[in-house]
Amino acid sequence: MSHATVPPSAEPTTDLPPGVADLTKRLRERGIEPAAQVTVQATERGVADLSTGTVRQPVVEQVPSRGAALVGGAARTAATTWIGAASLARRVWDYEQAGEFGRAIRHARDLERAGGDVAELEALVVQLRAERRAVQHARHREPATILGAATATGYAGALVGIASAWSLALVVPALLPLWLLMYVAGRRELADRERPVVIPGQVVEQAQAVVEAAEPEFRLGMTVEIFEDMVRRALTEDLKVTLTSLTAAPHDWGFEIDVVLSRMTPEAISKGLDLLEACLPGVRTGSIFLQQSMKARNECVLRVPGPNPWRAVPPLPPRGPKSLSTAEVATALIGSDMSARPLALPVLRTNVNVVGKSRSGKSTLLRGLLDALTATRDQIVIGIDLGSAGSGFGGLRRAMHAVATTAEEAFTVLSWALDIGKGRPDLFDELEMGENWQTSEKRPGIKIVVDEFPALVRESRKGYLDEKGKTIPWDLDGMLAELAITSAKSDVTMVIAGQGVTKEKIKENTWVVELPVQVMAACDADDVKQIMGGGAMAQGWRPDRLMPAMGDQLNDASVVYVMAGSAYAEPIPYRACYATPDELIRRGTERAEAGLVQIDEESAALSNIDMDVILSIGERRMVRTGKGSSVPALIVTIRKLFADAGDPAGMSKEELAEALAGAEPLRWELAAHEDEAARDAAIRDAIAAALAPSGKSWKLEKYAKDAPRGYRLRDLKALVGEPVDGS
């Protein structure tokens, strides 16, 4: 349809051609005072829309004024020249200033005053202003603009030169080309006024199409007003929530929205988060976080992240060997939220439970916590992993005192830990410690880190056969439960990590959900209800909406919710800091070489299991060689020491002892034994114990004419399955 006006002096009339409607009165009723009678004429697109006065292809028709029609002769020529000059100046200015966008903006404002959608039209205005600035910048630098400015300047300079050098009379013929140009422009302007001209043309058609097509799409950098309106309409119209106020604040990662509800709790929003995301085009599935406010039950915070909300999370910070105390671990950075607020977990006399399904990134969080623990000067750190052979600890297992990967080894570790944890309270008065073990470098705490807890539960049920052939359960999970109940005050505590806490995964071990620190990565809704209770999800505890990694896509891997006392009592998502596998190996090696923490004599005396037994865990473990045979880990280590030394024909007892001390200083350095003879005897016993299950032995033999009896290379090769030559 087309939009036309008549001269301002005309009054609204009913004497109009067929198919033309008068909209002047309708516009005045909407608060818009037109400069002239406004009509809408039907075209081939359809009849005029008299209910709204929508203009799809606005056309302005202007009739020459009566004064211009009466001018004749020279006066008419002068008027035409003046009109041409004004037209040229206006067109140049309009082109350089991108006037078509200005008219489109004014048209959008007219639609807004006429009752159009405010949010959509504001989005359009912001878009048009940005495009106008870009077009202005480009046009100011066009070759035609530069050439035109240079020509005008040169022409004006020539006129001034002619007038000053010769005579003003010579200026008149020099002005003839300019007068001719303005006259032609004036004639064209008058001719254009006699026919309809599209204003502002295609820009308005496209702009109105944008307005009519769809809602604005969420993106970083959009105006707060538009985003607030998007969320407000989604909450009130789609989720049927009654609002008192809604305020959005932009951040580098996205938007944070403070919501105050009227006589409602945030439960309705929590249940409708999926629908809310559907009502906000451009928002990633499962990305909106809700946080129940601690100030009032009817207040909450919504976080709507952009494409990379975790850019503020730093890498795992460097920590030197023995650079932390156990108390300082509570301030050691292992993660942060989207606004870079730090995450650090308390571990002093405190048990921790970490839950996350496969590929949820819980191992990243566990390694971050383990990085802080192995950097302490007052903690003995022992791992238990019956599901993945300790791989979850990464390179940091080198800085751990032991890693148990069989049920028998785990039973030994837990028996030792229970002896100390239950026996230490008898030392409180003697050591003047008060009611709790005072952890220090001299008297360290003990931390048992259990990965793959459901696997431990399964292995615990399998048990072992006694002398009568009866299956006896290991009861490893029962031992952990007893440790949690009895030993926290002795600072013999644990970190438990597993894929879930439902009965299907951990049987009757519901005690894990009662541990004081709960860390939840991507997990099932049933896990959240078990840990936090049924009403927690309505308050924003929604790790069930987190998406684990898939293929090369990280998604929400290593994003966690944390419940840990008053410091972490709100449902705020954090992401764990990351360190590369090579960096973790470097840190683990560095800390092992610096020497691991030793048990105090008072605690060591509480158990019949010697600390050397704990440190030797893994030496009898069978390692698969390249040819498929199994060899004890201690023998594999010794074979590597021979290879590093250039495969000598043999090593004396003292030489092997020194080599082992370099590889495993905590276990074999001389300071850990009474004297050289005691260390040699311990090495012989360890080798014998490692070979006993296979029925083999390694006797001391002469390997050189002038050398004492020692460990021959040919015997070692036979033990590891290598071909034996004449060495």
N, C-alpha and C positions, 0 to 999 in steps of 0.2 A: 504494500500500500504506500501511498505518497502523502507527504505532509506539506501543506502550503499555507502561506500567510498573505494577507492583503494589506494595503497601506494602513497606518495607524489611525487615520481619520475615519476609516470605515467602521460602521457599527455592525454588530451581529445581525445577520439577515437570514431569512428563510428562502430567499430567492437564489437557490444554488442549483447547479447542474445535477442530473441524476447520478446516484452513487456517491455523492459528496455529503458528508455530515459535518455539522458545526460543533466543535469541541471547546469553544471559548468559555462557555458557562461552566462546563465540567472542570476545566482547569482552575477557574476562579474558586470553585467550591473546594478544591484540594489545596488552596492557599498559594497558587501560582498565578501571578498577574501577567498575562501575555501582553506583548507590545502591540499586538494587532489581532484581528480575528483569525482564529486557528481552525483549519478544516482538515479532514482526513478523507481521502478519495480512494475507493476500491480499485484494485488493479487485478491483473490476471492471477495474482496469488490468492485472492479471496476477498470477501467483503470486509468492510471496515469493522474493527472491533470497538464498538461504541461504549462498551462497559469499562474498558481500561484506557483506551486511547494509546495503545502500544504502537510505537513507531519502529518498524523494522528497517526501512530504507528512507530515512528522513531527507526530504527535498525542500529547499527554501526557494520560493519564487518572489522576486522583488520587481516592482514596476517603476519605471523612471519617474522622478518627481515632476510636478507641474512646472516648477521653475526651469528645470532643464528642458522641458518640452517647448517652452515659450522663447527660449533663447535662440536667436538666429544670427546668421552672418558671422562677423568677427567675434561677437560676444559668445556665440555658440562654439566657435573654434577655440577661443580662450578657455571656456568652461571645460570643453572636451580635453584640452591639453592639461588643465589642472587636475581633472579626474584621472587622466592617465598617469600624471606624476604621483598622485596619491596612491593610485592602484599599484604602480611599480614599487613604491616604497613599502606599501603594505604587504605585497606578495613576497618581496625579498625578506622583509622582517619575519613574516609568517613562516617562510621556508626555513630560515636560519634558526628560528626558535621552535621549530616543530609544532606549529600551531594546530595541526590536525589532532594532536594528542590533547592539547588544551581544550579544544572543543569537545572531545570525547569525555574528558573529565567533567566538564560542565554539564554535559548531557547525562552522565551518571548521577551527578548531584540532583538534577531535575527529576530523574527517576526515583531517587531516594526520597525527595520531598513529596513525590506523588504517591508514596506508600510502598516503594519497592523494598526488597530484602536488604536490610542495612549491612549485614555481615558480608553478603556476596558483593554488594556494590563497593564497600570499603576495600575489599580484596582487589576489585577491579581498579579502583583509583590508585592503590599502591603499585599495582602492576604497570599501569599507564604512566605514572610518574617516573618509574625506573626506566621504562622504554624511552620516554621523552628525553631524559638526560643522556642516554646512550646515543640517540639519534642526533641531538644537538651537538654532542661532542664530535660525531663523525662528520656532520655537515660543515662545521666550522673549519674542518681540515681538508675539505674537498678541493681539488685543483680548480674547479670552476669558481668557488668562493674566493680563493686566493687571487686568481686571475682577475675576477671582477673588481675586487678591492683595489688591486694594483692599477687597473685601467681607470677607475674612477678618480683615484688619487692623481695619476698622471694627467688626466684630462683637466682636472681642476687646476693643477699646477701650470698647464699650458695656457689656460685662460688668464690666469694671473700674470703670467709672463708676457702674453700679448698685450694686455692692458697696460702694463708698466713700461714695456719697451717701445710700443708704438702708440696706439690710440684706442680708446674705448669703442670707437666706431668699428674697428676690426674685430671686436669681440662678437658683434651681432652675427656675421656669417659663420664664425666659429661655433656659435650656439645652435646653428641650424640643424645639425645632425641630432643634437639632444632634443630640440623641439619636435622634430619629426618622430623620434622614438616615443616621446610622451604622447603625441597626438594619436599615433597608431594604437598605443596602449589604451588611451582613453576611448577610442572607437570600439575597441574590443571589449572593454569593460561595459560600455553601454549596451553592446550587443548581447553580452552575457547576461545582463540584468533582464533582458526580454525573454529568456528561456530558463527553465528549471536547471539548477545546478546542485549536484549531490554534495552536501556538506554534513558531516566531515567525511563522508564516503565510506570506503571499505573498512576503515579502522573501526567505525561505530558498529558496522554490521558484525565484524568479528568480536568486538567487545561485548555486544549484546548476546552473541551466541555463547560466549564464555559464561556470562551471567546466567543464561537460561539452561545451560547444559548440566552443570553439577555443582556440588558443594566444593569449597576450597579444600585442598589436600594438605595434610600435616607435613611440615618440613621445618628444619632448623632455620631460624632467621625470620620466620613469619611474625607478623605483629601480634603483640600480646592480646590486643582487643579482639582480633579475629579468632585467635585460638580459644580465648575465654568463651566467646559466643558459641563456638563449635562444641566445647565440652558442656556448657550450660544447656544447650538445646538437647544434646544427647542424654544428659542425666535427667532432665525434666520431662522431655517428650518420649524418650524410648525406655529409660529405666524407671520412669514414674517416681522420681525422687523429688522431695520437697526441699528446696534450698533456702537458707537464710542469707548466705553469702558465698561467693566463689572468687578466689584471687589467684592468678597464675603469675609465676616468676620465671623468667627465662634463665637458662644456664648453658654452659658450653655443651653439655651432654643432652639437653632436652628441656622440658618444662616441669616445674614442681607446682602443684596446685593445692592451695589450702581450701578445704571445703568445710563449711559449717551447715549442718542439716537442721531442719525444723522438725522437732519432735520425732526424730528417727535416729537409728544407729547406722554405721557404715555397712551393716550386713547386706543390705539390698545392693549396694555397689559391689561388694565382694562377690556376691553370687552372680552378678551381671557383668563381670569384667570382660568376658568373651564378647557379649553384645556391645559393650562400650567400645571395644576395639573395632568392631564391625561398623560402628557409627562414626568412627574417626578415620576417614580414608588416609592411607599412607602410614598408619601405625602398624608395626610388626606384630604378628601373632604371638601372644603370650608375653608381651614385653611390658605391659602396664603393671606397676606395683602400687599396692595400697598399704598405708600405714595408719593404724588406729592411733589417734593422738592421746598422749598421757594427760593432757590438760582437761579434756571433757569427753564424755562418751559420745556426744553428737558431732565431734570434730574428727577429721581425718586428713591425710595428705596423699595425693595421687602423684605418682611420678611417671611421666610419659617420655621415655628415652628416644633419642634419635638413632641413626645407624651405627654409631660407635660410642656407646655411653661409658665404656670403661677405659677411656684414654687416660684418665687421671691415675689409674692404678700403676704404681711403680714396679720395677723388677724387685726381686727379693734382695734386700740390702745386704752388703758384705758384713760378715761378723768374724772376728778373729778367734782362734782357739782360746777357751777359758775366759772369754770377754764378758760373760754375763753371770749373774747370780740367778738362782731359781726365782726369787722375788722379782727380778728385773725382766723376766720373760713376759710378765703381764703387761709390759710396755714395749715389747719387741715387735716391730711391724711384721705382720705376715699377710696382710691384705688391706683393702680399703674399699669404701663405697664410691659411688659415682662422683661425689664431690670431694674425693680425696681424704675423707675422714678415716683415720686409721683403724685397723682391726688388730687386736693383740689379745691372746687368751691367757687367763690366770691358770697356773699349773701347780702352785705351791700347796701341798696337802689337798689337791683337788683332782677329781676324776673327770674325764672328758669322754663324751660319746659323739662319734662322727658317723652320719648316715648319708648314703647316696647310692643310687642305682649305678649300674655299669656305665662307664664313660661320662659320669656326672662331674668328674674332676675332683673327687674327694681325695685322691692320692696327691694332687697338687697342694691342697690344703694341709694334708698330713705331712708332706715333706717340708712345707713352710714351718709348721710347728716343730718338726723334728730338727730342722736347721737351728732353731733357737735352743732346743734342749741340748743338742750335742755341742753347742758353743758355750755351755755353762761350765763352771769350775766346781760345782757342788751337786752334780746329778750323775748317777749311774744309769745308763740307758740301755735297756735290753729289749730286743724285738722278738715277737712271736708271729709267724706267718705260715699257717698250714695249708694255705690255698694257692699261693703263687711264689713260694720259695724265697720270700723276702724281696721280690722285685719291686714291690710298692715303696720300699724305702730308698730305692735308687742308690746313687753313689754315697749317700750318707751312712749306709750300713757299715762302711769302713770305720766310721767314728763311733759306732755302737760297740758296747762291750761284748755282746753276743747276739746272734739271731737264730732262734730255734725254729726249725722247719719240719720237725717230726713230733708226733705226740709224746714220745719218750723224752725228747729234749725239752718240750714245753712243760711236762710234768716236773722235771728236775728244776727248771727255772722257777715255776710257781711254788714248789715246795720250799725252795730256798727263800723266796720273797715272803711267803707266809711265816716262816720261822722268824725272820727279822721283823716283819710288820707287827706280829703279835707279841714278840719278845721285847721290843723297844720300850713300851710303857714302863717296864720294870726299871729302866735306866733313867727315867725322867727325874726322879728325886736325887739319885746319885750324881747325875750330871747337872743338877740345878736348872732344868729346862722348863719347869712349870708344867702345864697340862698338855703341851705339844712338843714334838721333836723340832728342835731349832736347827734347821738345815744350814750347814756351813761348808766351807772347803775342807775342813778337818773332819766333819761328820756329815757326809753327803746324803741326799735323798735317793730314792730308787724309783725309776719310772719304767713301767712295763708297757710297751707299745704293741698292741695287738691289731694286726691287719687281717682282713678276710675273716671276721668273727663267725659268720655262718659256717665256714669250712671247719673252724675249730670245734664248733658244736657237733658237726657230723663226725669228725674224727674222735671226739670225746665219747660218743655213743658206741663206736666200734670196739674200743677196749683192747685188751691183750689177754693171752691165755696164761693161767697160772700152772703150777706143777701138776694139778689134777686135770688139766685140760678145760677148765671152766673159764668162760669169758668174763673178765673183770673190766668194767668201764673205767676210763681214765678220769672221768669227772673233772675235766679241765675247766668247763664253764662254771661248775660248782665252786672250784677253787678261786676263780676270778670273782665270783659273787661274794665269797667269804673275804677275799682281799679288799673288796670295795667297802664292806661293812666294818671290818676290824682295823684296817691299817692306814686310813687316811691321816689320822693324827700322828702316825709314825713317819709320815711323808714317804710311804711306800704306796704309790698310786699307779693309775693306768690311764692309757688312751685307747679306747676301743673304736675300731672302724669296721663298718660292714655295709652290705647292700640294702638292709632294711631291718625293721624291728617287729615285724608281724610273727605270729606263732609259726607260720609256715617256714620262716627262715631261721628263727632263733629258739624255737620250741618254747619252753617255759621261762626263758631268761628275760622276763619283763623288768628286772632290776636295772637293766641298762638305761631305760627311759627315765629312771629316777636319779641318775647321776647329775651333779650340779651344773655341768656345762654341756649343752646340747648344740651340735652343729649340724644343720640340715642342708645338704646339696639337693639336686634334683631327685625327688623320691615320689612315692605314691601317696595319695590322700590318706590311706589307712595308716601309713607311717606317721604323718603329721598328727592325726587324731590320737594315736598311741602316745606320742611324745608330749604334745601340747594340750590335748583335750579337744572335745568336739567344737567348742566355740572359738577356738583360736583362728581358724581359717576365716571367719567373719571379721576378725580384727586385722587381717592382712598377712597372716603367716601362711604363705602360699608357695612353698617350694615345690608343690605338686604341679605348678604351672611352668616351672623351669624346664628347659629343653636340653637334654644331654647332647654331647658332641655326636655328629653323624658324618662319617667320612672325614673330609678335610675341613668341614664346617664346625667351628668351635661352639656356636650357639651360646648356651648359658653354662658351659663347662666351667667348673671351679667357682661358680656363684653360689653363695651360701647364706642362710639365715642363722643367726646366733642368739641363743638364750644363755646368758651368763651373768646372773645377778642384776643389780640395778644399772650397771654400765651398759648392758646389752639386753634391755627388756622390751624394746620396740622392734616391730617387724621391718628392719632395714636390710636390704640385700647388700652383701659385700662380695668382692672377688679376690681370690687368693693371689698373692704375688708369685711370680714365676721365675725359676732359674733353669738354665739349660742343663741337660744331663752331664755334660762335660764340666760345668761349673760345680755341680753337686759332687762329682768325683774329686775335683780339686779340693773342695772344702773338706770332704771326708778324709782324704789322704793327709791333708795338712793337720787336721785335728788329731788323727791317729799318731802321726809323727811327733806331735807336741806332747803326747802322753795322755792316757785316759785317766779318769778320776778313780782313786783307790778307795776301797771300803775301809771304814774305821775299825780298829781292833775290837772295840766293845760290841759292835754289831756283828762282826764276823764270828765272834764266839757264840752267838745265839743259835747258829745252825750247824748241824753235823755235815752239811755239804760245804766243801771248801770253795772259796772264790776261784781257785784254779780250775775246778771242775766246770764252773760256769764259763770261764774264759776259754776252756777247751772245747766247748760245744761247737760241733761242726767239723772237728778234726776227723771223726770217724765216718762222716757223711761220704757216701760214694759219689764220685764224679765220673760222668760219662766221658771216655776218651774218644779220640777221632776214629778209632777202629771199633767202637761200640762196647768195649769192656768197661767195667766199673772199678774205680780205684779210690781209696780213701783220700779225702781232701788234704790231709796232712802230708801224705806221700806225694801228691801232685804239687804241693807247695815246695817240698824239698827238691823235687825234680826240676822245678823252675829255678831254684837257687843254684843248682849245679849248672844248668844251662847258662845262667847269667854270669857264672864264674868261668865259662869257657869249657865246661865238661871235663874237669880234671879227673884223673883215675880214681880219686877218692878224696874224702875230707876226714880230718881228725875230729874227735868229739868236740874239741874247742872251736875248730873252724866252723863246724855245722852250728854250734850254739851261737856263735857270733853272727852267722848269716841269718839264722832264725830271729835273733834279737833285732836285726835290722828290718826284717819283714813284719814281725809282730812284737813290737817292743814291750807292750803291756804284759804280754804272756811270757816272753823269754828274755827280757833284759836282766842283767845280773842282779840289779837291785831288788828284783822281785823274789830272789832266792837267797838262802843263807850263805852259800858260797858256790864256787865253780863246780865242785863235785855234786852238790845238791841239784844244780841246774842240769848237769849231764844226766843224772839219774832220772830227773823229771822228763827229759827228752826221750830217754830209753823207754820209760813207762808209757809215754804218749804214743810212741811208735808201735809198741807192743799192743796197746789197747786198740789202736786203729786197724791193725792187721789181724787181730784175733778173730773177728767174725768170718774172715775168709780162710782161716786156718794157716796163714802164712806167718813168716817171721823174717827179721833182718838182723843177722848176726854181725858182730864186729870182726872184720878180717883185715889182713895185711893187703895194702894196695900199692905199696912201693917198698923197695929194699930197705931203705933207711927210715921209713915212716912207721909210726906206731899203728896198732890196730885201729881201724876206723870204719867209715861207711863207704863201701866200694860202689863205683858207678855201675859196674856190670850187674851187681845185685839189684841196684835201684832200677835199672832198665828192665830187668826181669819182672820186678814187681809192677811196673806200669805197662808191661806188655810190649816193650820195644825189642827189636832184634838185638841179641847180645853178640858183640864181636870180640876181638881179642883184648879189649880194654880191661 
